[in-house]
Amino acid sequence: MKVAVVGATGMVGEVMLKVLEERNFPVTELIPVASERSVGKTISYKGTSYKVVGLETAVSMRPDIALFSAGGGTSLEWAPKFAEAGTTVVDNSSAWRMDPTKKLVVPEINAHVLTKDDKIIANPNCSTIQMVMALNPLHKAYKMKRVVVSTYQSVSGTGIKAVRQLENEIAGIEGEMAYPYPIGKNALPHCDVFEENGYTKEEMKLAREPQKIMNDSTFSVSATAVRIPTAGGHSESVNVEFENDFDLSDVRKLLSETPGVVVQDNTATNSYPMPIYAHNKDEVFVGRIRRDETQPNTLNMWIVADNLRKGAATNTIQIAEYLVENNLV
Ligand SMILES: NC(=O)c1ccc[n+]([C@@H]2O[C@H](COP(=O)([O-])OP(=O)(O)OC[C@H]3O[C@@H](n4cnc5c(N)ncnc54)[C@H](OP(=O)(O)O)[C@@H]3O)[C@@H](O)[C@H]2O)c1
């Protein structure tokens, strides 16, 4: 496979290169792509150095697959150009996610919807991926009615500029700001931009994407997204109301039998998911599983995952693997 990584110098791009290597994805030629600022820089992959190229050059090299993580504008403009050249694009930005002609895929849930004709495939939002990984098996068993989620999101979800802002604040250095306020010792109820309805774009992604991935619009999601000064992963407090009642031990069993999900839930040993331990892992960790005692058939849980791994790079590469394994590319 000739594989282009668009945004190879960014936070997600770097993890993509790592995950491609770790999973031994069948790369015969790697094409690292970034903005004009980075053209000519070298990237190391499996001990070999590759020169970063621009988008125009990358299209002309006709890769089999292009893994995009270079922002929505780049995806909107360039994904169709790659697709026209015969490349299958898996895109990490929000550009194509809600486009009804594009598939939005978490492989464990809906890879089966993919066909050879899908030339631009969307990777869901990082906070959505970890949430639906835990919700999907429970929805199948008990049928969800309503989800209320509050997120505690890592600065790595905003990109390199935000990680630098936090590092600068910790070191007492004045530097470029990725957020409108300091993030160290702070919590910003503001992820991505505000929409007209008072919610942020991130909150609306959490509200809309799960229905598309799970191909079911019978449940609703209400979200509050908050940025906190962590770097290893996103955490989510999730309250789910089901149509049918559940047994807590069955919930734990169902989740622990779900591929890609790890249950860490033992209050006696202070065992629960945390971003510092989810960091650099591909799994989604679920804990603090308990009944909401204020209304029937309702569950509370705490979900943590590395947003750069399962929330971005790993999910993207799992999609690419599915395409290769099923001769769809
Ligand atoms: N961070 C996350 O957890 C996460 C999760 C899911 C999805 N995403 C999405 O992934 C994308 C990248 O996020 P990130 O966190 O990796 O950001 P980042 O660290 O800021 O990296 C951005 C990357 O895009 C490249 N780029 C920027 N403008 C470009 C242009 N005009 N043409 C070509 N390349 C360009 C940059 O190249 P230069 O180095 O040359 O500037 C860099 O490689 C975004 O769309 C984001 O929404 C991020």
The ligand as an ORCA input file, in Angstrom:
! r2SCAN-3c Opt
* xyz 0 1
  N      -5.991     16.087     18.573
  C      -6.991     15.226     18.625
  O      -7.266     14.555     19.649
  C      -7.852     14.991     17.443
  C      -8.751     13.958     17.496
  C      -9.561     13.705     16.407
  C      -9.437     14.497     15.293
  N      -8.551     15.510     15.253
  C      -8.467     16.311     14.038
  O      -7.233     16.063     13.387
  C      -6.774     17.253     12.742
  C      -5.374     17.584     13.208
  O      -5.337     17.704     14.606
  P      -3.978     17.786     15.416
  O      -4.387     17.777     16.831
  O      -2.998     16.790     14.929
  O      -3.472     19.274     15.005
  P      -1.989     19.875     14.964
  O      -1.149     19.231     15.978
  O      -2.172     21.336     14.995
  O      -1.436     19.433     13.497
  C      -1.986     19.920     12.323
  C      -1.358     19.215     11.129
  O      -2.008     19.662      9.937
  C      -1.038     20.219      9.044
  N      -1.643     21.324      8.306
  C      -2.172     22.451      8.806
  N      -2.591     23.252      7.805
  C      -2.320     22.595      6.654
  C      -2.475     22.906      5.276
  N      -3.051     24.039      4.880
  N      -2.055     22.006      4.359
  C      -1.469     20.843      4.737
  N      -1.284     20.493      6.035
  C      -1.693     21.368      6.972
  C       0.068     20.689      9.940
  O       1.255     20.848      9.177
  P       2.409     21.880      9.633
  O       3.185     21.200     10.724
  O       3.196     22.061      8.385
  O       1.733     23.122     10.099
  C       0.118     19.541     10.946
  O       0.782     18.433     10.366
  C      -7.820     18.320     13.038
  O      -8.733     18.338     11.965
  C      -8.495     17.811     14.278
  O      -9.823     18.267     14.395
  C      -7.737     15.777     16.302
*
